[in-house]
């Protein structure tokens, strides 16, 4: 079988990528020689030098804080059980400085708020712990969360209705970190909450939450073309 055809060699390539692709063959009538067919090799090249990539930048627009001053006071949030051995909150000017000790059960505190279906919401706060804490009983983390159903006595990771959550850093520190939990509403109400059920029981712990905010957000992604 005789291979006929030409492949040109590309030299001095600068700023341009030629990619050879789609090798195809065709069997034609014989023109001589020992073979009764000949193969013609076909190749083509295409240019990637002007390919445009897209970079998308997130842009968030925040609405007004839904929470009143009283609702930013964690003493006014609901408890899923009454077995908190200790929950002493010193609330002042948006700062919740809590002395906490857990007992049996999975403790959560939470607050219901009204929503508009398909709207996005952001639950934000600053948090630190001067004592630090460790967790067990099913998780090595404590969490802030959003739920579409009222929190019950179930451990958070198995609780129905939880649609978003973020883990709290249990390292002892005097510097607060900022936390954000976002979700898109599917009904006319939801719950924001703090889970403390995985914290080791019977240990006195400091938990400091401040600048608690909840507001509707709109998010869009703006593209920036780059070569």
C-alpha positions as CSV (number, residue, x, y, z in Angstrom):
1,X,0.0,0.0,0.0
2,X,1.5,3.3,-1.0
3,X,0.9,6.5,1.0
4,X,0.8,9.6,-1.1
5,X,0.3,13.2,0.0
6,X,2.3,16.0,1.6
7,X,2.6,17.3,5.2
8,X,4.2,20.7,5.4
9,X,6.4,21.4,8.4
10,X,5.7,24.6,10.4
11,X,8.8,26.5,11.5
12,X,9.4,29.7,13.5
13,X,6.0,29.6,15.2
14,X,5.5,32.8,17.2
15,X,2.3,33.7,19.1
16,X,0.2,31.1,17.2
17,X,-0.8,27.5,17.9
18,X,-1.6,25.3,14.9
19,X,-3.2,22.0,15.9
20,X,-3.4,19.2,13.5
21,X,-6.5,17.2,13.8
22,X,-8.9,14.8,12.1
23,X,-6.6,12.5,10.0
24,X,-8.8,10.9,7.5
25,X,-8.2,8.4,4.6
26,X,-9.9,7.7,1.3
27,X,-9.6,4.6,-0.8
28,X,-9.4,5.4,-4.5
29,X,-9.2,3.4,-7.8
30,X,-5.7,2.1,-8.6
31,X,-3.3,4.0,-10.8
32,X,-0.6,1.5,-10.9
33,X,1.8,-0.4,-8.7
34,X,1.2,-3.7,-6.9
35,X,-1.7,-2.4,-4.7
36,X,-5.2,-2.2,-6.0
37,X,-6.0,0.9,-3.9
38,X,-4.2,4.0,-2.7
39,X,-4.7,6.1,0.4
40,X,-4.7,9.9,0.3
41,X,-3.9,11.5,3.7
42,X,-5.9,14.7,4.5
43,X,-4.9,17.0,7.3
44,X,-6.0,20.5,8.5
45,X,-4.9,23.0,11.0
46,X,-6.7,25.6,13.1
47,X,-5.6,28.7,15.0
48,X,-6.0,29.2,18.7
49,X,-4.0,32.4,18.9
50,X,-7.1,34.6,19.4
51,X,-9.1,32.5,21.8
52,X,-10.8,34.7,24.4
53,X,-11.3,33.5,27.9
54,X,-13.9,34.8,30.3
55,X,-13.4,35.8,33.9
56,X,-16.6,36.3,36.0
57,X,-16.6,38.6,39.0
58,X,-19.3,38.3,41.6
59,X,-21.1,41.5,42.5
60,X,-23.4,41.5,45.5
61,X,-25.9,44.2,46.4
62,X,-27.1,44.2,50.0
63,X,-30.5,45.3,51.3
64,X,-31.3,46.7,54.8
65,X,-30.7,44.6,57.9
66,X,-33.9,42.7,58.7
67,X,-33.0,42.2,62.4
68,X,-33.9,44.8,65.0
69,X,-31.7,45.5,68.0
70,X,-33.8,43.1,70.1
71,X,-33.4,40.3,67.5
72,X,-29.6,40.8,67.5
73,X,-29.7,39.9,71.2
74,X,-29.3,36.1,71.4
75,X,-31.1,36.0,74.7
76,X,-34.3,36.6,72.7
77,X,-33.8,33.7,70.3
78,X,-35.7,30.4,70.8
79,X,-34.1,27.3,72.3
80,X,-34.9,23.9,70.8
81,X,-34.7,22.3,74.3
82,X,-34.7,23.5,77.9
83,X,-31.7,21.4,79.0
84,X,-29.0,24.2,78.6
85,X,-27.3,23.9,82.0
86,X,-25.9,27.4,81.5
87,X,-26.6,30.2,79.0
88,X,-25.6,33.5,80.5
89,X,-25.5,36.3,77.9
90,X,-24.1,39.8,78.5
91,X,-25.6,41.8,75.6
92,X,-24.4,45.3,75.0
93,X,-24.5,47.4,71.8
94,X,-24.7,44.5,69.4
95,X,-22.2,42.2,71.2
96,X,-23.4,38.9,72.8
97,X,-20.8,37.7,75.3
98,X,-22.1,34.3,76.4
99,X,-21.0,31.9,79.1
100,X,-22.2,28.5,78.0
101,X,-22.2,25.0,79.4
102,X,-24.0,22.2,77.5
103,X,-25.8,19.1,78.8
104,X,-27.7,16.2,77.3
105,X,-29.3,16.6,73.9
106,X,-28.3,18.7,70.9
107,X,-28.7,22.4,71.8
108,X,-29.7,25.0,69.1
109,X,-30.8,28.6,69.4
110,X,-32.7,30.0,66.5
111,X,-34.9,32.9,65.1
112,X,-37.7,32.7,62.5
113,X,-37.8,35.4,59.8
114,X,-40.1,36.2,56.9
115,X,-38.9,35.5,53.4
116,X,-40.0,36.0,49.8
117,X,-39.7,32.9,47.6
118,X,-36.8,32.9,45.1
119,X,-35.1,35.9,46.9
120,X,-31.6,35.4,48.3
121,X,-30.6,36.1,51.9
122,X,-27.4,36.5,53.8
123,X,-26.9,35.7,57.5
124,X,-23.7,37.3,58.8
125,X,-21.9,37.9,62.1
126,X,-18.5,38.1,63.8
127,X,-17.5,35.3,66.2
128,X,-14.7,34.5,68.6
129,X,-14.1,32.3,71.7
130,X,-11.7,33.3,74.4
131,X,-11.7,29.7,75.9
132,X,-11.9,27.7,72.8
133,X,-14.0,24.6,72.6
134,X,-13.9,21.0,71.3
135,X,-16.8,19.0,69.8
136,X,-17.9,15.4,69.7
137,X,-21.1,13.3,69.6
138,X,-21.2,13.1,65.8
139,X,-19.1,16.1,64.5
140,X,-15.9,17.9,65.4
141,X,-17.5,21.3,64.5
142,X,-20.1,23.6,65.8
143,X,-22.2,25.5,63.2
144,X,-24.2,28.5,62.3
145,X,-27.1,27.5,60.0
146,X,-30.2,28.4,58.0
147,X,-33.2,26.0,58.0
148,X,-36.5,26.0,56.2
149,X,-38.2,24.1,59.1
150,X,-38.2,24.9,62.8
151,X,-35.1,23.3,64.5
152,X,-35.9,20.2,66.6
153,X,-33.9,18.1,69.1
154,X,-32.1,16.3,66.3
155,X,-28.3,16.7,65.8
156,X,-27.7,19.4,63.2
157,X,-26.1,17.2,60.5
158,X,-29.2,15.0,60.5
159,X,-31.8,17.7,61.1
160,X,-34.4,18.1,58.3
161,X,-34.7,21.4,56.7
162,X,-31.1,22.7,57.0
163,X,-30.3,24.3,53.7
164,X,-27.0,26.1,54.5
165,X,-24.4,26.1,57.3
166,X,-20.9,27.2,58.1
167,X,-18.5,25.8,60.8
168,X,-17.4,27.9,63.7
169,X,-13.7,28.1,64.5
170,X,-13.2,26.6,68.0
171,X,-9.7,27.9,68.5
172,X,-9.2,30.2,71.5
173,X,-8.6,33.8,70.3
174,X,-9.2,37.4,71.1
175,X,-9.7,38.3,67.4
176,X,-13.2,37.8,65.8
177,X,-13.7,36.2,62.4
178,X,-16.5,37.2,60.0
179,X,-18.9,34.5,58.9
180,X,-21.5,34.4,56.1
181,X,-24.3,31.9,55.4
182,X,-26.4,32.4,52.3
183,X,-29.5,30.7,50.9
184,X,-32.4,31.2,48.4
185,X,-35.8,31.1,49.9
186,X,-38.4,28.6,48.8
187,X,-41.3,29.6,51.0
188,X,-42.4,32.6,53.1
189,X,-40.4,31.9,56.2
190,X,-37.1,30.4,57.4
191,X,-34.9,30.2,60.5
192,X,-31.4,31.3,61.3
193,X,-29.6,29.5,64.1
194,X,-26.5,28.7,66.1
195,X,-25.8,25.0,66.9
196,X,-24.0,24.1,70.1
197,X,-25.0,20.5,70.4
198,X,-21.7,19.1,69.4
199,X,-19.7,21.0,72.0
200,X,-18.4,18.8,74.8
201,X,-20.9,18.8,77.7
202,X,-20.3,20.2,81.2
203,X,-17.4,22.5,80.1
204,X,-17.8,26.2,80.7
205,X,-17.2,27.9,77.4
206,X,-17.1,31.5,76.2
207,X,-18.9,32.3,72.9
208,X,-18.9,35.9,71.6
209,X,-21.2,36.8,68.7
210,X,-21.4,40.4,67.4
211,X,-22.6,42.5,64.4
212,X,-25.3,40.0,63.7
213,X,-27.1,40.9,60.4
214,X,-29.6,39.4,58.1
215,X,-30.5,41.0,54.8
216,X,-31.8,40.3,51.3
217,X,-29.1,40.2,48.6
218,X,-29.0,40.3,44.9
219,X,-26.0,38.6,43.1
220,X,-24.9,38.9,39.6
221,X,-21.7,37.9,37.7
222,X,-20.1,40.4,35.4
223,X,-17.7,39.0,32.8
224,X,-14.4,40.5,32.0
225,X,-12.8,39.3,28.7
226,X,-9.1,38.5,28.7
227,X,-6.9,37.2,25.8
